Amino acid sequence: MTGSRKSGAALLFATLLAAAMPGPQGEARAQPAPPPGGDAVQKLQEFRGTGASRDMETVPQTGRRADQIRRNLERIRLPEGFRIGLYALVPDARHMAVGPSSGVVFVGTRKNRIWAVTDRDRDRVADEVKVFAPSVTFAIPNGLCFSPDGILYTVEQNRVLAFPAAEFFYEGPDVAAATVVPQGQLIPAAEESFNHTARVCRIGPDNKLHIALGQPFNVPPPAKRALYDQWGIGGIIRMDRDGQNREVFARGIRNSVGIAFRPGTSELWFTDNQVDGMGDDTPPGEINRATKAGLNFGFPWYGGGTVRTAEYAKDTVPADVVPPVVEMAPHAADLGMTFYTGRMFPELYRGAIFDAQHGSWNRSQAVGARVMVTFLNADGSVKESKPFAEGWLDEETNEYAGRPVDVAQLADGSLLVSDDAAGAIYRISYGDRN
């Protein structure tokens, strides 16, 4: 770490810690009522031990499950020259954040665990998967993202934490922490639900933290719209990295579980999962492009693409609605996405979007369970979108052998794919390299 980078990280750490110190709402916790050990975050941000056991939970990486997943991967179809292998067994693996200094992969879940995945010998297969920050009681810690100076942000159902130097503290149970958004202040507590609470986050070129907030309804009732617009529920919010100066960045979004900034620009691109129960083949899923703050992407007037919802069919659509740049397969559930910036893959893929289709749950014939690639023109317009890795769905039996959730790039240019159904992370590489 350079001197300037180190001093910048230290300054931000101090700022985050100051913002998280006790106040009228200073106690951070994962549930409305404090669980046993619920003061762990307070202790961690004061560099005090929590008394957590140093015998930390780990996940065995060999055995019958690993062998079967490798056999399942034999059926995955990829373009010529590409190959896929098992990178790690990670229970409930959802969104990933790759440490910029160490390459340790932090993996969120929709339960109460965050995992740290380490490839110690750099053979591109994980050697160890262990629980991260076990003294903290998390609630749906799905969304993880790193800042350029190495601070790990974790976005839960209704809280945001920051872990400065997570890459270097993760080996033990006590990890330096700070509260960015206290429990119950990301959304109103009364709006918490089990539905659409898998948050995702990114640090933008503006050095602000961007968070996607799915809204809990299939289609929200009109009485909720003003409240949701105010909080950015069914949208994307942004704030300073210490939680200050929160604002709504984009609205008219049903449930985005994948956001990424196009390299070299300030454009935020994102997937969106559209309305259920309108039929097998409608409405389409979406990839959207926010070229500036303040845009409206059309939900709930549109259920996906230009398909009107029954609940708002008689309403006039706002004139400023921005259509999606790509219409994806209906109900395929496009989730995590990333822009490819590596050099391992052929030049064709440089700047392309990879996104994970989780697969449908409410179609008579399942669709999805694959990784898509979307190629762009130099001006950012879309050239083509097509399957890149597929075969996790058995179209004859309608069964899933896996359900991709997120994509992330390793330093060598290979691509990681998480799978919460199989409880695994895969690695896609090209050519003769490991």
C-alpha positions as CSV (number, residue, x, y, z in Angstrom):
1,M,0.0,0.0,0.0
2,T,1.4,3.4,-1.0
3,G,1.8,6.2,1.5
4,S,-1.0,8.2,0.0
5,R,-3.3,5.3,-0.3
6,K,-2.6,4.3,3.3
7,S,-3.1,7.7,4.7
8,G,-6.4,8.0,2.7
9,A,-7.6,4.8,4.0
10,A,-6.6,5.8,7.6
11,L,-8.5,9.1,7.3
12,L,-11.6,7.4,6.0
13,F,-11.4,4.7,8.7
14,A,-11.3,7.5,11.3
15,T,-14.3,9.2,9.7
16,L,-16.3,6.0,9.6
17,L,-15.5,5.2,13.2
18,A,-16.4,8.7,14.3
19,A,-19.7,8.4,12.5
20,A,-20.4,5.1,14.2
21,M,-19.6,6.2,17.8
22,P,-22.5,6.0,20.3
23,G,-25.2,8.6,20.1
24,P,-29.0,8.7,20.5
25,Q,-29.2,5.9,17.9
26,G,-25.6,4.6,18.2
27,E,-26.1,1.0,19.0
28,A,-25.8,-1.1,15.8
29,R,-27.5,-4.5,15.7
30,A,-29.0,-6.9,13.3
31,Q,-32.4,-7.3,14.8
32,P,-34.9,-4.8,16.4
33,A,-34.2,-6.5,19.8
34,P,-30.6,-7.1,20.6
35,P,-29.6,-10.7,20.3
36,P,-27.0,-12.3,22.6
37,G,-23.7,-10.5,21.9
38,G,-25.6,-7.7,20.1
39,D,-23.1,-5.1,21.2
40,A,-20.4,-6.7,19.1
41,V,-20.3,-4.0,16.5
42,Q,-19.9,-1.3,19.3
43,K,-16.9,-3.2,20.7
44,L,-15.4,-3.8,17.3
45,Q,-15.5,-0.1,16.3
46,E,-13.7,0.6,19.6
47,F,-11.1,-2.1,18.9
48,R,-12.2,-4.1,21.8
49,G,-12.4,-7.9,21.8
50,T,-15.8,-9.5,21.8
51,G,-14.8,-12.8,23.5
52,A,-15.8,-14.8,20.4
53,S,-14.1,-18.1,19.9
54,R,-11.1,-18.3,17.7
55,D,-12.2,-21.7,16.6
56,M,-14.0,-20.3,13.6
57,E,-16.5,-22.2,11.4
58,T,-15.0,-23.5,8.2
59,V,-16.4,-25.3,5.2
60,P,-14.7,-28.6,4.0
61,Q,-13.7,-28.4,0.4
62,T,-13.5,-32.1,-0.4
63,G,-15.9,-34.9,-0.4
64,R,-19.1,-36.2,-2.2
65,R,-20.6,-32.7,-2.8
66,A,-17.5,-31.3,-4.4
67,D,-17.2,-34.4,-6.6
68,Q,-20.9,-34.2,-7.7
69,I,-20.6,-30.5,-8.5
70,R,-17.6,-31.1,-10.6
71,R,-19.6,-33.8,-12.5
72,N,-22.5,-31.3,-12.9
73,L,-20.0,-28.8,-14.4
74,E,-19.2,-31.2,-17.2
75,R,-22.6,-30.4,-18.8
76,I,-22.0,-26.6,-18.9
77,R,-21.7,-25.2,-22.4
78,L,-19.2,-22.4,-23.0
79,P,-17.7,-20.7,-26.1
80,E,-14.7,-22.5,-27.6
81,G,-11.5,-22.0,-25.6
82,F,-13.3,-21.4,-22.2
83,R,-13.5,-23.8,-19.3
84,I,-15.2,-23.9,-16.0
85,G,-14.2,-25.5,-12.7
86,L,-15.2,-25.5,-9.0
87,Y,-13.5,-22.7,-7.2
88,A,-15.0,-23.2,-3.7
89,L,-17.8,-24.8,-1.7
90,V,-19.6,-21.8,-0.1
91,P,-23.0,-22.4,1.5
92,D,-25.8,-20.1,0.2
93,A,-23.3,-18.2,-1.9
94,R,-24.7,-14.9,-3.2
95,H,-23.0,-11.7,-4.0
96,M,-19.2,-11.5,-4.0
97,A,-16.6,-8.8,-3.4
98,V,-12.9,-9.5,-4.3
99,G,-10.3,-7.9,-2.0
100,P,-8.2,-5.4,-4.1
101,S,-5.0,-6.2,-2.2
102,S,-5.2,-9.9,-1.2
103,G,-7.7,-11.4,-3.7
104,V,-9.7,-12.9,-0.8
105,V,-13.3,-13.3,-1.9
106,F,-16.0,-12.2,0.5
107,V,-19.3,-13.8,-0.1
108,G,-22.7,-12.7,1.2
109,T,-25.8,-14.8,1.8
110,R,-29.5,-14.3,2.3
111,K,-29.2,-15.8,5.8
112,N,-26.8,-14.7,8.6
113,R,-23.3,-15.5,7.3
114,I,-20.6,-13.8,5.4
115,W,-17.9,-16.1,4.1
116,A,-14.2,-15.4,3.4
117,V,-12.8,-17.5,0.6
118,T,-9.0,-17.8,0.4
119,D,-6.8,-19.2,-2.4
120,R,-3.5,-19.3,-0.4
121,D,-1.3,-21.0,-3.0
122,R,-2.7,-19.1,-6.0
123,D,-3.6,-22.3,-7.9
124,R,-7.0,-20.7,-8.7
125,V,-8.8,-23.1,-6.4
126,A,-9.8,-22.0,-2.9
127,D,-7.9,-23.6,0.0
128,E,-10.1,-22.3,2.8
129,V,-13.7,-21.0,3.3
130,K,-14.3,-19.6,6.8
131,V,-16.9,-17.5,8.4
132,F,-16.2,-13.7,8.4
133,A,-16.8,-11.6,11.6
134,P,-18.6,-14.3,13.5
135,S,-19.2,-12.0,16.5
136,V,-21.5,-9.9,14.4
137,T,-25.2,-11.0,14.1
138,F,-26.0,-10.3,10.4
139,A,-29.5,-10.2,8.9
140,I,-29.5,-11.0,5.2
141,P,-26.0,-9.7,4.4
142,N,-26.4,-10.2,0.7
143,G,-24.7,-7.1,-0.7
144,L,-20.9,-6.7,-0.4
145,C,-18.6,-4.2,-2.2
146,F,-15.1,-2.9,-1.8
147,S,-13.9,0.7,-2.1
148,P,-10.8,1.3,-4.1
149,D,-8.8,1.8,-0.8
150,G,-9.9,-1.5,0.5
151,I,-12.8,-0.9,2.8
152,L,-15.5,-3.7,2.7
153,Y,-19.1,-2.5,2.8
154,T,-21.8,-4.9,3.8
155,V,-25.5,-4.1,3.1
156,E,-28.0,-6.0,5.1
157,Q,-31.8,-6.0,5.1
158,N,-31.8,-2.7,7.2
159,R,-28.3,-1.8,8.1
160,V,-24.9,-0.9,6.4
161,L,-21.6,-1.7,8.0
162,A,-18.0,-1.0,6.9
163,F,-15.0,-3.1,7.7
164,P,-11.7,-1.2,7.1
165,A,-8.8,-3.6,6.4
166,A,-11.2,-6.6,6.2
167,E,-8.7,-8.4,4.0
168,F,-6.2,-8.4,6.8
169,F,-8.4,-8.8,9.9
170,Y,-10.6,-11.6,8.6
171,E,-8.4,-14.4,9.9
172,G,-9.6,-13.8,13.5
173,P,-13.1,-13.4,14.9
174,D,-12.8,-9.7,15.8
175,V,-12.7,-7.4,12.8
176,A,-12.4,-3.6,12.9
177,A,-15.9,-2.2,12.0
178,A,-17.9,0.9,11.7
179,T,-21.6,1.7,11.3
180,V,-22.5,3.5,8.1
181,V,-26.3,3.2,8.4
182,P,-27.6,2.1,11.8
183,Q,-30.1,-0.8,12.2
184,G,-33.6,0.3,11.1
185,Q,-32.5,3.4,9.2
186,L,-31.8,2.1,5.7
187,I,-35.6,1.7,5.2
188,P,-38.4,2.4,7.7
189,A,-38.6,-0.6,10.1
190,A,-42.3,-0.9,9.3
191,E,-41.4,-1.6,5.6
192,E,-39.2,-4.6,6.4
193,S,-40.3,-7.8,4.8
194,F,-38.9,-11.1,3.6
195,N,-39.4,-10.2,0.0
196,H,-36.9,-8.3,-2.2
197,T,-34.5,-7.6,0.7
198,A,-31.3,-8.8,-1.0
199,R,-29.5,-5.5,-1.3
200,V,-26.4,-4.8,-3.5
201,C,-23.9,-2.0,-3.5
202,R,-21.1,-0.3,-5.5
203,I,-18.8,2.6,-4.9
204,G,-19.1,5.0,-7.8
205,P,-16.6,7.2,-9.6
206,D,-18.1,10.0,-7.4
207,N,-16.7,8.2,-4.4
208,K,-20.2,7.6,-3.1
209,L,-21.9,4.4,-1.9
210,H,-24.7,3.3,-4.1
211,I,-27.3,0.8,-2.8
212,A,-30.2,-0.8,-4.6
213,L,-33.4,-1.1,-2.6
214,G,-36.0,-3.6,-3.8
215,Q,-39.5,-2.9,-2.8
216,P,-41.5,-5.6,-1.0
217,F,-44.6,-5.9,-3.3
218,N,-45.1,-7.6,-6.6
219,V,-46.8,-4.3,-7.6
220,P,-47.0,-1.7,-4.8
221,P,-50.3,-0.1,-3.9
222,P,-50.7,3.6,-4.7
223,A,-50.8,4.5,-1.0
224,K,-47.1,3.4,-0.7
225,R,-45.7,5.3,-3.6
226,A,-44.9,8.6,-1.9
227,L,-43.2,6.9,1.0
228,Y,-41.2,4.7,-1.3
229,D,-40.1,7.6,-3.5
230,Q,-39.0,9.5,-0.4
231,W,-36.8,6.6,0.8
232,G,-35.7,5.3,-2.6
233,I,-37.5,2.0,-2.0
234,G,-37.9,0.5,-5.5
235,G,-34.8,2.5,-6.6
236,I,-31.2,3.1,-6.0
237,I,-29.9,5.5,-3.3
238,R,-26.5,7.0,-2.9
239,M,-24.7,8.5,0.1
240,D,-21.2,9.6,1.3
241,R,-19.2,6.6,2.4
242,D,-19.7,7.5,6.0
243,G,-23.5,7.5,5.5
244,Q,-24.1,11.2,5.2
245,N,-25.9,13.1,2.5
246,R,-28.2,10.4,1.4
247,E,-30.2,10.9,-1.7
248,V,-32.3,9.0,-4.2
249,F,-30.2,8.4,-7.3
250,A,-32.8,6.5,-9.4
251,R,-36.4,5.4,-9.0
252,G,-39.0,3.4,-10.9
253,I,-37.1,0.2,-10.3
254,R,-38.8,-3.0,-9.0
255,N,-36.0,-5.1,-7.6
256,S,-32.5,-4.6,-8.8
257,V,-30.0,-7.2,-7.6
258,G,-27.1,-6.2,-9.8
259,I,-25.5,-2.8,-10.3
260,A,-22.2,-1.8,-11.9
261,F,-20.5,1.3,-13.2
262,R,-19.3,1.2,-16.8
263,P,-15.5,1.7,-16.7
264,G,-14.3,5.1,-17.7
265,T,-17.8,6.7,-17.3
266,S,-20.2,7.8,-14.5
267,E,-22.9,5.5,-16.0
268,L,-24.6,3.1,-13.5
269,W,-26.0,0.0,-15.2
270,F,-28.3,-2.4,-13.4
271,T,-30.5,-5.4,-13.8
272,D,-34.1,-5.4,-12.8
273,N,-36.5,-8.2,-12.0
274,Q,-39.9,-7.6,-13.3
275,V,-43.5,-8.4,-12.3
276,D,-44.6,-12.0,-11.6
277,G,-47.9,-13.6,-12.5
278,M,-48.4,-11.9,-15.9
279,G,-47.8,-15.1,-17.9
280,D,-44.9,-17.3,-19.0
281,D,-43.6,-15.0,-21.6
282,T,-44.3,-11.5,-20.3
283,P,-43.0,-9.1,-19.1
284,P,-39.3,-9.1,-20.0
285,G,-36.5,-8.7,-17.6
286,E,-34.3,-5.7,-17.9
287,I,-30.8,-4.2,-18.1
288,N,-30.9,-0.5,-17.6
289,R,-28.5,2.4,-18.0
290,A,-28.5,5.5,-15.7
291,T,-26.5,8.2,-17.4
292,K,-27.2,10.7,-14.6
293,A,-29.0,11.0,-11.3
294,G,-32.7,11.5,-11.0
295,L,-34.0,9.2,-13.8
296,N,-37.3,7.3,-13.6
297,F,-37.3,3.7,-15.1
298,G,-41.0,3.2,-15.3
299,F,-42.1,0.9,-12.5
300,P,-44.9,0.4,-11.4
301,W,-46.6,1.7,-14.6
302,Y,-44.6,-0.8,-16.6
303,G,-44.2,-4.3,-15.3
304,G,-41.1,-4.8,-17.6
305,G,-40.1,-3.3,-20.9
306,T,-43.3,-1.5,-22.2
307,V,-45.7,-4.0,-20.7
308,R,-48.3,-2.2,-18.6
309,T,-49.3,-3.5,-15.2
310,A,-53.0,-4.2,-14.6
311,E,-52.8,-2.2,-11.3
312,Y,-51.7,1.0,-13.1
313,A,-53.1,0.4,-16.6
314,K,-55.4,3.4,-16.4
315,D,-52.8,5.8,-15.1
316,T,-50.8,8.2,-17.3
317,V,-47.2,7.1,-17.5
318,P,-44.8,9.9,-16.6
319,A,-43.3,11.5,-19.6
320,D,-39.7,11.2,-18.4
321,V,-39.6,7.3,-18.1
322,V,-36.4,5.8,-19.4
323,P,-36.8,2.4,-21.2
324,P,-34.4,-0.5,-20.7
325,V,-31.4,-0.8,-23.0
326,V,-31.8,-4.6,-23.1
327,E,-35.0,-6.7,-22.7
328,M,-34.0,-10.1,-21.2
329,A,-35.9,-13.4,-21.1
330,P,-39.1,-13.1,-19.1
331,H,-38.7,-14.3,-15.5
332,A,-35.2,-15.5,-16.0
333,A,-34.2,-13.3,-13.0
334,D,-31.1,-11.4,-14.0
335,L,-29.2,-10.7,-10.8
336,G,-25.5,-9.8,-10.4
337,M,-23.6,-8.1,-13.2
338,T,-20.1,-6.8,-13.9
339,F,-18.2,-5.2,-16.8
340,Y,-15.3,-7.2,-18.0
341,T,-12.0,-5.4,-17.7
342,G,-9.5,-8.3,-17.6
343,R,-7.0,-9.5,-20.2
344,M,-7.4,-13.2,-20.0
345,F,-10.5,-13.4,-22.3
346,P,-10.3,-12.5,-26.0
347,E,-10.4,-8.8,-26.9
348,L,-14.0,-9.3,-28.0
349,Y,-15.1,-9.5,-24.3
350,R,-13.3,-6.3,-23.1
351,G,-16.0,-3.9,-21.8
352,A,-18.8,-6.5,-22.2
353,I,-21.4,-7.1,-19.4
354,F,-21.6,-10.5,-17.8
355,D,-24.7,-11.1,-15.7
356,A,-26.1,-14.1,-13.8
357,Q,-29.6,-15.4,-14.5
358,H,-30.8,-17.1,-11.4
359,G,-33.6,-18.9,-13.2
360,S,-37.4,-18.6,-13.1
361,W,-39.6,-19.9,-10.3
362,N,-43.1,-19.2,-11.7
363,R,-43.0,-20.4,-15.3
364,S,-44.5,-23.6,-16.6
365,Q,-41.2,-24.2,-18.3
366,A,-38.2,-23.0,-16.4
367,V,-35.8,-20.6,-18.1
368,G,-32.5,-19.1,-17.1
369,A,-29.9,-20.5,-14.8
370,R,-27.0,-19.3,-17.0
371,V,-24.5,-16.5,-17.4
372,M,-25.3,-14.0,-20.1
373,V,-22.9,-11.7,-22.0
374,T,-24.0,-8.4,-23.5
375,F,-21.7,-6.7,-26.0
376,L,-21.7,-2.9,-26.3
377,N,-20.7,-0.4,-29.0
378,A,-18.2,2.3,-28.3
379,D,-21.0,4.8,-27.5
380,G,-22.5,2.5,-24.9
381,S,-25.4,1.3,-27.1
382,V,-26.1,-2.4,-27.0
383,K,-24.8,-4.6,-29.9
384,E,-25.9,-8.1,-28.8
385,S,-26.9,-10.1,-25.7
386,K,-26.6,-13.9,-25.7
387,P,-25.9,-16.9,-23.4
388,F,-22.3,-17.3,-22.4
389,A,-22.4,-20.2,-19.9
390,E,-25.4,-22.5,-19.7
391,G,-26.5,-26.0,-18.8
392,W,-27.4,-25.7,-15.1
393,L,-31.1,-26.1,-16.2
394,D,-32.2,-29.6,-17.4
395,E,-34.9,-28.6,-19.9
396,E,-36.3,-32.1,-20.0
397,T,-36.9,-32.5,-16.3
398,N,-37.3,-28.7,-15.5
399,E,-34.7,-29.2,-12.7
400,Y,-31.9,-27.0,-11.7
401,A,-28.4,-28.3,-11.0
402,G,-27.4,-24.8,-10.0
403,R,-28.7,-21.3,-10.0
404,P,-26.1,-18.5,-10.7
405,V,-26.4,-15.4,-8.6
406,D,-23.4,-13.1,-9.1
407,V,-20.3,-12.7,-11.3
408,A,-17.0,-11.2,-10.2
409,Q,-13.6,-10.8,-11.8
410,L,-10.3,-12.1,-10.3
411,A,-7.0,-10.2,-10.8
412,D,-5.9,-12.7,-13.4
413,G,-9.0,-11.9,-15.6
414,S,-10.9,-15.1,-14.9
415,L,-14.6,-14.9,-13.9
416,L,-16.2,-16.1,-10.7
417,V,-19.8,-17.2,-10.7
418,S,-21.7,-17.8,-7.4
419,D,-24.5,-20.3,-7.0
420,D,-26.7,-20.3,-4.0
421,A,-28.6,-23.5,-4.9
422,A,-25.5,-25.6,-5.2
423,G,-23.7,-23.7,-2.5
424,A,-20.6,-23.1,-4.7
425,I,-18.5,-20.6,-6.6
426,Y,-17.2,-21.5,-10.1
427,R,-14.3,-20.1,-12.0
428,I,-14.4,-19.6,-15.8
429,S,-11.0,-19.2,-17.5
430,Y,-9.7,-19.0,-21.1
431,G,-6.8,-20.7,-22.8
432,D,-4.1,-22.7,-21.2
433,R,-3.8,-20.7,-18.0
434,N,-5.0,-22.2,-14.7
